[in-house]
């Protein structure tokens, strides 16, 4: 791994070395407070500062790379919430309406493999349960001779519980991403 020195630090080092050579050839006494020793100390400090700046730049690039990788993941979590709101606002729901949510579920499954430390444990299963509950709730018409009102209310409550749990998990995942992106 090569280490690059900034042009300013390189100029400081060269100036210090020239001053050291000039002091040494002019008959420097070689004492601790002589010109050559101070030049060496200044050059060492310049090298240390240059290395520190290089390290900070490397860390910033690593952070930016992680942020670029996590941004689509964060966007997908928001898209799942938006799709849930869209589906709940509809009066009737067909199988074709779940295509976007199913696609997002597959992408989140891939994200869970890519980021094993993320809190995506049960989001895949919750999305599946949510789709099943929503489709079951909308598939059952409210007819007095066929379905009781209590059954319809029970299905709605079940869907609401699953949706609340799913939203909680999505919020936890977003907070995990935001913690990683805090400098």
Secondary structure, 3 states (H helix, E strand, C coil): CCCCCCHHHHHHHHHHHHHHHHHHHCCCCCCCCCHHHHHHHHHHHHHHHHHHHHHHHHHHHHHHHHHHHHHHHHHHHHHHHHHHHHHHHCCCCCHHHHHHHHHHHHHHHHHHHHCCCCCCCCHHHHHHHHHHHHHHHHHCCCCCCCCCHHHHHHHHHHHHHHHHHHHHHHHHHHHHHHHHCCC
